[in-house]
Amino acid sequence: MYTILKSVLAAGIAGLYVTSPLTSSWAQDDVNGEVETFVISGSPIEKSASETTATITTLDRDEIEQSGAATLGDLLANQPGIHESSYAGGASRPIIRGLDNFRVRVQENGIGSHDASALSEDHGVSIDPLSAQRVEVVRGPAVLRYGSEAIGGVVNVINNRIPDEAPVGGFAAEGFTMYSSMDDGWQAGGLVDFGGEAFAAHVDAYFRDANDYDTPAAPGTQDNTWVEQSGGSIGGSALFPTGNMGASIAYFQSKYGIPAAESPTFIDMAQTRYQVSGDFDYPTPFLSRISISGGFTDYTHDEVEVATGDVGSTFDNEEYEGRVEVTHVPVGLFTGAVGIQVRSRELTASGEGGELLAPSETRAFGGFIFEEFPLGESATFEIAGRFDLVQIEGTGFTPAPPNGYEFAASRDFTPLSGSAGVVFDLGSEVYLSGTAQIVQRAPDVLELFAKGPHESTATFEIGDPNLEVETARSFEVRLRRHDGPVRIDLAAFYTNFQDFIFKNQTGILCGDDFGSCGIEDELRQVAYGQQDATFYGFEGSLDWDALALPNGGVITVSAAGDYVRAEFDQGGNIPRIPPFRIGGGLGYEDDYVTAEARVTRISQQDDLAAFETPTDGYTDLSARLVYHFDMPNTGIPFEVGLVASNLLDEEARNHTSFKKDDVFLPGRNIRLFVRAQF
């Protein structure tokens, strides 16, 4: 069956992406904080983000471009409940409520990123923030649609590479450029959308070039943190009265240095991505909508020694993914959707990477359902379920003296997941929701079959081919108001893991093979294991339009914070957990000017796992000033702005980074940007 499904995907027939809780959109009005509605997949009812049980963080195009971020981790790191791994200038994945890597799914328009970023913190995500129109982070029951690797949350990058409509007037374009002082860096990008009644097309391109960044610590520059990235895409769609069908091809290239490696190293990454999608109204006695999407990616990266140019490791990944989802007509009080998801991945490593991980193949098939129904006039109940069939084939490793031994291995898993939630309308645009879910995750290939050195992370990793399914039991309560002069979003969560899979630093040092462990001292030995664990914490934000001025401007006061605690049930702390963080800001906005100053205090982290060291706290002062205007005689909208971070130029380290003892975060940075829309 897997072979048949894989062939179907290769032909570009199978797959799905639907506007869903994961592709919801809420955007604040420029002045008064009013919020647009969005359409939940599985329900034809338009809702605001407040009216769903999903916990959604959204960044729009303005925020993406003004951030100047080279990675998704850097882009999202200041959002409540989200941090970053910050391993290298070109490699930083989001960390959601203390969970990362195989528990956070990164995707573009509903299809996975299909890279090697979850395997190791030095591997970058193959999606550049400049390619995004919007980025959403979703936690809660909605993530069951996208697989068990979304147990911590989903980061969904949304763009118009496969357009579903033509721009008004048949043409739209945008150009953008930014300079950053800390690394003498330049980035620029542009996009064009055009079309008519029967078709729509999209083209985009971007590049980024930055040197090693400055820090306040001696010698003043963090060595080997340079970044070079570029990419682009072309796509188009046929438009019909009942829907659309389209395809795109995208290319991403990234080179970046690995700081504080045993020997200076850089990664040379490239990915070609093919994607199709279609969305059709399908009025029948049973169905109201059907959507499909699918993708194939060809990814490779080399880990290259700077001094010699020799390639130490190469990772290749070929991956297919597809989805089909149908929305049914209301059945009694129920509205909802059902669907299937299929995925196939062939991951190959060679050189030193081959010593870490032998070639492997992962095949997965899943089915899911999402339903909602009203509970009276002021409450809605949501329920979701998912099953997966996962087969992983690779080479297991047993660390027996003198050098261990390898054996062919194949594991089959059947994760089962379910969730339920209810959201109450308390009036005055205030909503209270509660969710409960049980989510299971199959171990990933590296957790099962790692078997050797990884020079870039300075670790010697040993997988466990006998790992079992990981189970998370989660509860969350959320209070929110996204409309009006006072906007709040507060959430508290509790998750208990049974058989939590983790990297255990053993305290043993190794060389390049198992026989060297305990003798040589080049690499830290890390062994994957399982223990029961508990995560709990909170996150929240407050925005108050405190004063409306006669010129139409508004002064806004804001505050935000987050906290997560993670412990093994048998005692001891889980490593690399973010510290408590709290901050506030003051802003002003009118039709022409946007200004904001914000201060955030990141606390010391001294809740440490074995072999961890404490991390000092620091204060981050940031600011931005943006001027919006129309170019005389042409009417072309322009934006010019300054964005500043770490204005106090404090020495700062990120506790969630594997390199935090050796690598400082960037020092004071001033960014100048210009954007024009046509």
C-alpha positions as CSV (number, residue, x, y, z in Angstrom):
1,M,0.0,0.0,0.0
2,Y,2.9,2.4,0.8
3,T,4.4,1.8,-2.6
4,I,1.1,2.7,-4.3
5,L,0.6,5.8,-2.2
6,K,4.1,7.0,-2.9
7,S,3.7,6.5,-6.6
8,V,0.4,8.5,-6.5
9,L,2.2,11.3,-4.7
10,A,5.1,11.4,-7.1
11,A,2.6,11.9,-9.9
12,G,1.3,14.9,-8.0
13,I,-2.2,13.6,-7.6
14,A,-2.6,13.1,-3.9
15,G,-2.4,15.7,-1.1
16,L,-4.2,18.4,0.7
17,Y,-4.0,21.7,2.3
18,V,-7.1,23.4,3.7
19,T,-7.8,26.7,5.4
20,S,-8.0,25.4,8.9
21,P,-7.3,26.4,12.5
22,L,-3.7,26.1,11.4
23,T,-4.2,28.5,8.6
24,S,-6.4,30.9,10.5
25,S,-5.7,34.5,10.2
26,W,-6.4,37.4,12.6
27,A,-4.9,40.8,12.0
28,Q,-5.3,43.9,14.1
29,D,-6.6,47.0,12.5
30,D,-3.9,49.7,12.2
31,V,-5.5,51.8,15.0
32,N,-8.4,50.4,16.9
33,G,-7.4,46.8,17.4
34,E,-10.4,45.3,15.6
35,V,-9.9,41.8,14.4
36,E,-10.8,40.1,11.2
37,T,-12.5,36.7,11.1
38,F,-11.2,33.5,9.5
39,V,-12.7,30.2,8.3
40,I,-12.1,27.1,10.3
41,S,-11.5,24.0,8.3
42,G,-14.3,21.5,9.2
43,S,-16.8,24.3,9.7
44,P,-18.3,26.7,7.2
45,I,-18.8,29.2,10.0
46,E,-16.6,32.3,10.1
47,K,-15.0,32.9,13.5
48,S,-12.5,35.2,15.1
49,A,-9.4,33.7,16.6
50,S,-11.0,34.1,20.0
51,E,-13.8,31.7,19.2
52,T,-11.8,28.6,18.7
53,T,-10.0,26.4,21.2
54,A,-6.7,26.7,19.2
55,T,-3.9,28.8,20.7
56,I,-2.7,30.8,17.7
57,T,0.2,33.2,17.4
58,T,0.3,35.2,14.1
59,L,2.9,37.4,12.5
60,D,2.0,39.4,9.4
61,R,4.2,40.6,6.6
62,D,5.1,43.9,8.3
63,E,6.4,42.1,11.4
64,I,8.3,39.5,9.3
65,E,10.1,42.1,7.2
66,Q,10.8,44.5,10.1
67,S,12.4,41.7,12.2
68,G,15.2,41.1,9.7
69,A,15.3,37.5,10.9
70,A,17.3,35.0,8.9
71,T,15.6,32.0,10.6
72,L,12.1,31.1,11.8
73,G,13.5,30.6,15.3
74,D,14.9,34.1,15.4
75,L,11.6,35.5,13.9
76,L,9.4,33.9,16.6
77,A,11.7,34.1,19.6
78,N,10.0,37.1,21.2
79,Q,6.5,35.7,21.1
80,P,4.9,34.5,24.4
81,G,5.5,30.8,24.8
82,I,8.1,30.6,22.0
83,H,11.9,30.6,22.1
84,E,14.6,29.6,19.8
85,S,17.5,27.1,19.7
86,S,19.9,29.9,18.2
87,Y,22.7,27.5,17.3
88,A,24.1,29.4,14.3
89,G,23.3,32.5,12.2
90,G,21.5,30.3,9.6
91,A,20.2,27.6,12.0
92,S,17.6,28.3,14.7
93,R,14.4,26.3,15.1
94,P,11.4,27.5,17.2
95,I,11.0,26.0,20.7
96,I,7.4,25.9,21.9
97,R,6.7,25.6,25.6
98,G,10.1,23.9,26.1
99,L,9.6,21.4,23.3
100,D,11.6,21.4,20.1
101,N,12.9,19.3,17.2
102,F,10.8,16.2,16.6
103,R,7.9,17.7,18.6
104,V,7.5,20.9,16.6
105,R,6.4,20.6,13.0
106,V,7.5,23.3,10.6
107,Q,5.5,23.5,7.3
108,E,4.9,25.7,4.3
109,N,1.3,26.0,3.2
110,G,0.4,22.9,5.1
111,I,3.2,20.6,3.7
112,G,6.3,19.9,5.9
113,S,9.6,21.6,5.4
114,H,11.2,18.3,4.5
115,D,14.7,19.1,5.5
116,A,17.1,17.8,8.2
117,S,16.6,20.6,10.7
118,A,14.9,18.4,13.4
119,L,17.8,16.0,13.4
120,S,20.3,18.5,14.9
121,E,20.4,22.1,16.1
122,D,23.1,23.0,13.6
123,H,20.8,22.1,10.6
124,G,18.8,25.0,9.3
125,V,15.2,25.1,8.4
126,S,14.8,25.3,4.6
127,I,12.2,28.1,4.7
128,D,13.4,31.7,4.7
129,P,11.2,34.2,6.6
130,L,11.4,36.5,3.6
131,S,9.3,34.0,1.6
132,A,6.4,34.3,4.0
133,Q,3.3,36.5,3.9
134,R,2.2,35.3,7.3
135,V,3.6,32.9,9.9
136,E,1.3,31.1,12.4
137,V,2.1,29.0,15.4
138,V,-0.7,26.8,16.7
139,R,-1.0,24.7,19.8
140,G,-3.9,22.6,20.9
141,P,-6.3,20.1,19.4
142,A,-6.1,21.5,15.8
143,V,-2.5,20.2,15.4
144,L,-3.8,16.6,15.2
145,R,-4.4,17.2,11.6
146,Y,-0.7,17.4,10.9
147,G,0.8,14.3,12.5
148,S,2.3,13.2,15.8
149,E,5.4,15.3,15.3
150,A,3.2,18.3,16.0
151,I,2.9,17.2,19.7
152,G,4.4,20.5,20.8
153,G,2.9,22.7,18.1
154,V,2.9,23.6,14.4
155,V,4.7,26.5,12.7
156,N,2.9,27.2,9.5
157,V,4.5,29.5,6.9
158,I,1.9,30.9,4.6
159,N,2.6,32.5,1.2
160,N,1.0,33.0,-2.1
161,R,3.3,30.7,-4.1
162,I,0.2,28.8,-5.3
163,P,-2.3,31.7,-5.6
164,D,-6.0,31.0,-5.1
165,E,-7.1,34.3,-6.7
166,A,-5.7,37.0,-9.0
167,P,-4.8,40.4,-7.5
168,V,-7.3,43.3,-7.8
169,G,-6.5,45.0,-11.0
170,G,-4.5,42.1,-12.3
171,F,-1.1,43.1,-10.9
172,A,0.6,43.6,-7.6
173,A,4.2,43.8,-6.6
174,E,6.4,44.5,-3.6
175,G,10.1,45.3,-3.1
176,F,12.0,45.3,0.2
177,T,15.6,45.9,1.4
178,M,17.2,46.1,4.9
179,Y,20.7,46.9,6.3
180,S,21.8,45.7,9.8
181,S,24.6,47.3,11.7
182,M,25.7,44.3,13.9
183,D,26.9,42.2,11.0
184,D,27.2,44.7,8.1
185,G,24.4,42.7,6.6
186,W,22.1,43.3,3.6
187,Q,18.9,41.5,2.7
188,A,16.4,42.2,-0.1
189,G,13.5,40.6,-1.7
190,G,10.6,41.1,-4.1
191,L,7.5,39.5,-5.4
192,V,5.0,39.8,-8.2
193,D,1.4,38.6,-8.4
194,F,-0.6,38.8,-11.6
195,G,-3.5,37.2,-13.4
196,G,-7.1,37.5,-14.5
197,E,-10.4,35.7,-14.4
198,A,-9.1,32.3,-15.4
199,F,-5.5,32.2,-14.0
200,A,-3.2,33.7,-11.4
201,A,0.6,33.6,-11.1
202,H,3.3,34.4,-8.6
203,V,7.0,35.0,-8.7
204,D,9.3,35.8,-5.7
205,A,13.1,36.1,-5.1
206,Y,15.2,37.1,-2.1
207,F,18.8,37.1,-0.8
208,R,20.6,37.7,2.5
209,D,24.4,38.4,3.1
210,A,25.8,39.0,6.6
211,N,29.2,38.9,8.2
212,D,30.1,37.6,11.6
213,Y,28.0,39.6,14.2
214,D,29.2,41.9,16.9
215,T,28.9,41.1,20.6
216,P,29.8,43.2,23.7
217,A,32.2,40.6,24.8
218,A,35.9,40.3,23.8
219,P,37.1,40.1,21.1
220,G,34.0,42.0,20.0
221,T,32.9,39.6,17.2
222,Q,31.4,36.1,17.4
223,D,33.6,34.1,15.0
224,N,32.0,32.1,12.2
225,T,28.5,33.5,12.4
226,W,28.2,34.7,8.8
227,V,25.2,33.8,6.6
228,E,24.6,33.8,2.9
229,Q,21.1,32.8,1.7
230,S,19.0,33.2,-1.5
231,G,16.0,31.6,-3.1
232,G,12.8,32.1,-5.0
233,S,9.8,30.5,-6.5
234,I,7.4,30.5,-9.4
235,G,3.9,29.3,-9.3
236,G,0.5,29.5,-10.9
237,S,-3.1,28.4,-10.6
238,A,-6.1,27.8,-12.9
239,L,-9.2,29.5,-11.4
240,F,-12.7,28.1,-11.7
241,P,-16.1,29.2,-10.5
242,T,-16.0,26.5,-7.9
243,G,-12.3,26.6,-6.8
244,N,-8.7,26.5,-8.0
245,M,-5.9,24.1,-8.8
246,G,-2.2,25.1,-9.0
247,A,1.5,24.2,-8.6
248,S,4.8,25.8,-7.7
249,I,8.5,25.2,-7.7
250,A,10.8,26.8,-5.2
251,Y,14.5,26.8,-4.6
252,F,16.4,27.6,-1.3
253,Q,20.1,27.9,-0.8
254,S,21.9,28.7,2.4
255,K,25.5,28.8,3.6
256,Y,26.4,29.7,7.2
257,G,29.1,29.3,9.7
258,I,29.0,27.0,12.7
259,P,30.4,28.9,15.7
260,A,32.6,27.3,18.4
261,A,33.1,24.1,16.5
262,E,36.1,21.9,17.2
263,S,37.4,23.1,13.8
264,P,35.8,26.0,11.8
265,T,33.0,24.5,9.8
266,F,30.2,25.8,7.6
267,I,27.1,24.2,6.1
268,D,26.2,24.4,2.4
269,M,22.5,23.6,2.0
270,A,20.2,23.5,-1.0
271,Q,16.6,22.3,-1.5
272,T,14.3,22.2,-4.5
273,R,10.6,22.0,-3.6
274,Y,7.6,21.0,-5.8
275,Q,4.1,21.6,-4.5
276,V,0.5,21.2,-5.8
277,S,-2.8,22.2,-4.2
278,G,-6.4,22.5,-5.1
279,D,-9.5,23.6,-3.3
280,F,-13.1,23.1,-4.6
281,D,-16.5,23.7,-3.4
282,Y,-18.3,20.4,-3.8
283,P,-22.0,20.8,-3.1
284,T,-23.6,17.4,-2.7
285,P,-26.0,15.9,-0.2
286,F,-23.0,14.8,1.8
287,L,-20.0,17.0,1.0
288,S,-19.5,20.8,0.9
289,R,-15.8,21.1,0.1
290,I,-12.8,19.0,-1.0
291,S,-9.2,20.0,-0.9
292,I,-6.0,18.4,-1.9
293,S,-2.3,19.2,-1.8
294,G,1.0,17.5,-2.0
295,G,4.7,18.1,-2.2
296,F,8.0,16.5,-3.1
297,T,11.4,17.9,-2.0
298,D,15.0,17.1,-2.8
299,Y,17.3,18.4,0.0
300,T,21.0,18.1,0.6
301,H,23.6,19.8,2.8
302,D,27.3,19.4,3.2
303,E,29.3,20.2,6.4
304,V,32.5,21.7,5.1
305,E,35.8,22.4,7.0
306,V,36.8,26.0,6.4
307,A,40.5,25.5,6.4
308,T,40.7,22.6,3.8
309,G,37.3,22.8,2.0
310,D,36.9,19.1,2.7
311,V,33.3,17.8,3.1
312,G,33.1,16.1,6.5
313,S,29.4,15.0,6.3
314,T,26.6,15.1,3.7
315,F,22.9,14.7,4.5
316,D,20.4,14.0,1.7
317,N,16.7,13.9,2.2
318,E,14.0,13.0,-0.4
319,E,10.5,13.3,0.9
320,Y,6.9,13.1,-0.3
321,E,3.9,14.2,1.5
322,G,0.2,14.5,0.6
323,R,-3.1,15.2,2.1
324,V,-6.8,14.9,1.2
325,E,-9.5,16.4,3.3
326,V,-13.3,16.7,2.8
327,T,-15.7,18.9,4.7
328,H,-19.1,17.4,5.2
329,V,-22.4,19.1,5.3
330,P,-24.0,19.6,8.7
331,V,-25.2,16.4,10.3
332,G,-27.6,17.4,13.0
333,L,-25.6,19.9,15.0
334,F,-22.3,18.6,13.8
335,T,-20.0,20.3,11.3
336,G,-16.6,18.9,10.5
337,A,-14.0,17.4,8.2
338,V,-12.2,14.1,7.7
339,G,-9.0,13.4,5.9
340,I,-5.9,11.4,5.3
341,Q,-2.2,12.2,5.2
342,V,0.6,10.1,3.7
343,R,4.4,10.7,3.9
344,S,7.5,8.9,2.7
345,R,11.1,10.0,3.6
346,E,14.5,8.6,2.5
347,L,17.3,10.0,4.5
348,T,20.9,9.3,3.7
349,A,24.1,10.5,5.4
350,S,27.6,10.0,4.2
351,G,31.1,10.8,5.4
352,E,31.1,11.6,9.2
353,G,27.3,11.9,8.9
354,G,27.3,8.3,7.8
355,E,29.0,7.4,11.0
356,L,26.2,9.2,12.9
357,L,23.3,7.7,10.9
358,A,23.0,5.0,8.3
359,P,20.5,5.3,5.4
360,S,16.9,5.0,6.6
361,E,13.4,5.1,5.2
362,T,10.3,6.3,7.0
363,R,6.8,5.7,5.7
364,A,3.6,7.0,7.5
365,F,-0.1,6.9,6.8
366,G,-2.6,8.7,8.9
367,G,-6.3,9.5,9.2
368,F,-8.0,12.3,11.1
369,I,-11.4,13.8,12.0
370,F,-12.4,17.1,13.4
371,E,-16.0,17.9,14.5
372,E,-17.7,20.8,16.3
373,F,-21.2,21.4,17.6
374,P,-22.9,24.2,19.7
375,L,-23.6,23.8,23.4
376,G,-26.5,26.3,23.6
377,E,-26.0,29.8,22.4
378,S,-22.8,30.7,24.1
379,A,-20.5,27.7,23.9
380,T,-19.0,25.4,21.2
381,F,-17.6,21.9,21.7
382,E,-14.7,20.6,19.5
383,I,-13.5,17.1,19.2
384,A,-10.7,15.6,17.1
385,G,-9.0,12.2,16.6
386,R,-6.1,10.8,14.7
387,F,-4.4,7.5,14.0
388,D,-1.1,6.8,12.3
389,L,0.7,3.8,10.9
390,V,4.5,4.5,11.0
391,Q,7.2,2.2,9.7
392,I,10.9,3.1,10.1
393,E,13.7,1.0,8.5
394,G,17.3,1.6,9.3
395,T,20.4,0.3,11.1
396,G,20.4,-0.1,14.8
397,F,23.4,0.1,17.1
398,T,24.3,-1.6,20.3
399,P,27.1,0.0,22.3
400,A,28.9,-3.2,23.2
401,P,32.7,-3.1,23.6
402,P,35.0,-2.7,21.9
403,N,33.3,-0.7,19.1
404,G,29.6,-1.8,19.3
405,Y,27.9,-3.6,16.5
406,E,25.3,-2.7,13.9
407,F,22.2,-4.6,12.7
408,A,19.4,-4.1,10.3
409,A,16.3,-2.9,12.1
410,S,12.6,-2.2,11.2
411,R,10.1,-0.8,13.7
412,D,6.3,-0.4,13.3
413,F,4.3,2.0,15.4
414,T,0.6,2.9,15.7
415,P,0.2,6.2,17.5
416,L,-3.4,7.1,18.5
417,S,-4.5,10.6,19.5
418,G,-7.6,12.4,20.6
419,S,-8.6,15.7,21.9
420,A,-11.7,17.6,23.1
421,G,-12.3,21.3,23.9
422,V,-15.0,23.8,24.7
423,V,-15.0,27.5,24.2
424,F,-17.4,29.8,26.1
425,D,-18.6,33.2,24.9
426,L,-18.6,35.3,28.1
427,G,-19.9,38.4,26.4
428,S,-18.1,41.7,25.5
429,E,-15.9,39.8,23.1
430,V,-14.3,37.7,26.0
431,Y,-13.9,34.0,25.5
432,L,-12.8,31.2,27.9
433,S,-11.7,27.9,26.5
434,G,-10.5,24.6,28.0
435,T,-8.9,21.6,26.2
436,A,-7.8,18.2,27.0
437,Q,-5.9,15.8,24.7
438,I,-3.9,12.6,24.6
439,V,-1.3,12.6,21.8
440,Q,1.1,9.8,20.9
441,R,4.3,10.2,18.9
442,A,6.4,7.5,17.3
443,P,10.2,7.8,17.8
444,D,12.1,9.4,14.9
445,V,14.9,7.8,13.0
446,L,17.7,9.6,14.9
447,E,16.3,8.7,18.3
448,L,16.2,5.1,17.2
449,F,19.3,4.7,15.1
450,A,22.0,7.3,16.0
451,K,25.3,5.6,16.3
452,G,28.3,7.9,16.3
453,P,30.0,11.3,16.1
454,H,28.5,14.6,15.0
455,E,31.3,17.1,14.8
456,S,29.2,20.3,14.4
457,T,27.5,19.7,17.7
458,A,30.5,18.1,19.4
459,T,28.5,15.1,20.4
460,F,28.7,11.4,20.1
461,E,25.1,10.3,19.8
462,I,23.7,6.8,20.6
463,G,20.1,5.9,19.7
464,D,17.9,3.3,21.2
465,P,16.3,0.9,18.7
466,N,13.9,-0.3,21.4
467,L,12.2,3.0,22.1
468,E,8.4,2.9,22.5
469,V,5.7,5.3,21.6
470,E,5.7,8.6,23.6
471,T,2.4,9.7,25.1
472,A,1.5,13.2,26.2
473,R,-1.6,14.0,28.3
474,S,-2.3,17.7,28.1
475,F,-4.7,20.2,29.6
476,E,-4.9,23.9,28.9
477,V,-7.1,26.8,30.0
478,R,-7.2,30.1,28.0
479,L,-8.8,33.5,28.4
480,R,-8.7,35.8,25.4
481,R,-10.1,39.0,23.9
482,H,-8.7,40.1,20.6
483,D,-11.1,43.0,19.9
484,G,-11.6,46.4,21.3
485,P,-9.3,48.8,23.2
486,V,-8.2,46.1,25.7
487,R,-6.9,42.9,24.2
488,I,-5.7,39.9,26.3
489,D,-4.5,36.4,25.7
490,L,-3.7,34.3,28.7
491,A,-3.0,30.6,28.8
492,A,-2.0,28.0,31.4
493,F,-1.0,24.5,30.5
494,Y,0.0,21.2,32.0
495,T,1.4,18.2,30.1
496,N,2.4,14.8,31.5
497,F,4.5,12.6,29.3
498,Q,4.7,8.9,29.5
499,D,8.0,7.5,28.1
500,F,9.3,11.0,27.2
501,I,12.2,10.6,24.8
502,F,15.2,12.8,25.6
503,K,18.9,13.2,25.0
504,N,20.8,12.1,28.1
505,Q,24.3,13.5,28.6
506,T,26.1,10.6,30.2
507,G,29.2,12.6,31.3
508,I,31.4,10.3,29.1
509,L,33.7,11.9,26.5
510,C,34.4,10.2,23.2
511,G,36.5,10.4,20.0
512,D,35.3,9.2,16.6
513,D,34.1,5.7,17.5
514,F,32.6,3.9,20.5
515,G,35.9,2.3,21.5
516,S,37.3,5.8,22.1
517,C,34.6,6.7,24.7
518,G,36.0,7.2,28.1
519,I,39.5,7.5,26.6
520,E,39.4,10.5,24.3
521,D,37.8,13.8,25.2
522,E,36.7,15.4,21.9
523,L,32.9,14.8,22.0
524,R,30.2,14.6,24.7
525,Q,28.4,11.3,24.7
526,V,24.6,11.6,24.4
527,A,22.3,8.6,24.7
528,Y,18.6,8.7,23.8
529,G,16.4,7.3,26.6
530,Q,12.9,7.4,28.0
531,Q,11.4,8.6,31.3
532,D,8.1,10.0,32.4
533,A,8.1,13.8,32.6
534,T,5.9,16.7,33.4
535,F,5.8,20.2,31.8
536,Y,3.7,23.1,33.1
537,G,3.6,26.8,32.8
538,F,1.8,29.9,31.4
539,E,2.1,32.6,28.8
540,G,0.2,35.8,28.2
541,S,0.0,39.2,26.6
542,L,-2.0,42.4,27.2
543,D,-2.5,45.4,24.9
544,W,-4.3,48.5,26.1
545,D,-5.1,51.4,23.8
546,A,-4.7,53.8,26.7
547,L,-5.2,57.2,24.9
548,A,-6.8,58.3,21.7
549,L,-5.4,61.5,20.3
550,P,-7.2,64.2,18.3
551,N,-5.1,63.5,15.2
552,G,-6.4,59.9,15.1
553,G,-3.3,58.4,16.7
554,V,-3.4,55.9,19.6
555,I,-1.0,55.4,22.5
556,T,-0.8,51.7,23.5
557,V,0.6,50.1,26.6
558,S,1.5,46.4,26.4
559,A,2.9,43.6,28.5
560,A,3.8,40.0,27.9
561,G,5.5,37.1,29.7
562,D,5.9,33.3,29.8
563,Y,7.2,30.5,32.1
564,V,7.7,26.8,31.7
565,R,8.9,24.2,34.2
566,A,9.9,20.7,33.1
567,E,10.9,17.9,35.4
568,F,11.3,14.1,35.2
569,D,8.8,12.4,37.4
570,Q,11.6,10.3,39.1
571,G,13.5,13.5,39.9
572,G,15.8,15.9,38.0
573,N,15.3,18.7,35.5
574,I,14.9,18.4,31.7
575,P,17.7,20.2,29.9
576,R,17.6,23.4,27.9
577,I,14.3,24.7,29.3
578,P,13.8,28.5,28.7
579,P,13.9,30.7,31.8
580,F,11.1,33.0,33.0
581,R,10.6,36.0,30.8
582,I,8.5,39.2,31.3
583,G,8.4,42.6,29.6
584,G,6.3,45.6,28.6
585,G,6.2,48.4,26.1
586,L,4.8,51.7,25.0
587,G,3.7,52.4,21.5
588,Y,2.2,55.0,19.2
589,E,0.4,54.6,15.9
590,D,-1.4,56.8,13.4
591,D,-1.9,56.8,9.6
592,Y,1.7,57.8,9.0
593,V,3.9,56.8,12.0
594,T,4.3,53.6,14.0
595,A,6.6,53.9,17.0
596,E,7.3,51.4,19.9
597,A,9.8,50.9,22.7
598,R,9.9,47.6,24.7
599,V,11.9,46.2,27.6
600,T,12.1,42.5,28.4
601,R,13.7,40.9,31.3
602,I,15.0,37.3,30.8
603,S,15.7,35.7,34.1
604,Q,18.6,33.6,35.2
605,Q,18.1,29.9,34.6
606,D,19.4,27.7,37.5
607,D,16.9,24.8,37.3
608,L,19.5,22.6,35.7
609,A,19.8,19.1,34.3
610,A,22.9,16.9,34.7
611,F,26.0,18.5,33.2
612,E,24.2,21.8,32.5
613,T,25.6,25.1,33.7
614,P,23.5,28.1,34.9
615,T,22.8,31.0,32.6
616,D,22.8,34.6,33.8
617,G,19.8,36.8,33.1
618,Y,19.8,39.9,31.0
619,T,17.6,42.8,29.9
620,D,16.7,43.5,26.3
621,L,15.7,47.0,25.3
622,S,14.3,47.3,21.8
623,A,12.6,49.9,19.7
624,R,11.2,50.7,16.2
625,L,10.1,53.7,14.3
626,V,8.3,53.4,10.9
627,Y,7.1,56.1,8.6
628,H,4.4,55.3,6.0
629,F,3.8,57.6,3.0
630,D,2.7,57.7,-0.6
631,M,5.4,58.7,-3.2
632,P,4.5,62.1,-4.7
633,N,3.0,62.0,-8.3
634,T,2.9,58.2,-8.3
635,G,0.9,57.3,-5.2
636,I,3.1,54.3,-4.6
637,P,3.0,53.3,-0.9
638,F,6.4,53.4,0.8
639,E,7.7,52.5,4.3
640,V,11.0,53.6,5.8
641,G,11.9,52.5,9.3
642,L,14.5,51.9,12.0
643,V,14.4,48.8,14.2
644,A,16.8,48.4,17.1
645,S,17.5,45.5,19.4
646,N,19.7,45.0,22.5
647,L,20.1,48.8,22.8
648,L,21.8,48.3,26.2
649,D,24.4,46.2,24.4
650,E,24.3,43.5,27.2
651,E,26.2,40.3,27.2
652,A,23.6,37.7,26.7
653,R,23.5,33.9,26.3
654,N,20.5,31.7,25.3
655,H,20.0,28.9,27.8
656,T,18.2,26.8,25.2
657,S,21.2,26.7,22.9
658,F,23.7,23.8,22.9
659,K,26.4,26.4,22.3
660,K,25.4,28.9,25.0
661,D,28.6,28.5,27.0
662,D,30.7,29.4,24.0
663,V,28.5,31.7,22.0
664,F,27.1,35.1,22.9
665,L,23.9,36.5,21.4
666,P,24.3,39.5,19.1
667,G,25.1,42.9,20.6
668,R,23.4,46.2,19.9
669,N,21.9,46.2,16.4
670,I,20.2,49.0,14.3
671,R,18.4,48.0,11.2
672,L,17.3,50.4,8.4
673,F,14.7,49.2,6.0
674,V,12.7,50.4,3.0
675,R,9.6,48.8,1.4
676,A,7.5,49.7,-1.6
677,Q,4.3,48.3,-2.9
678,F,3.0,48.6,-6.5
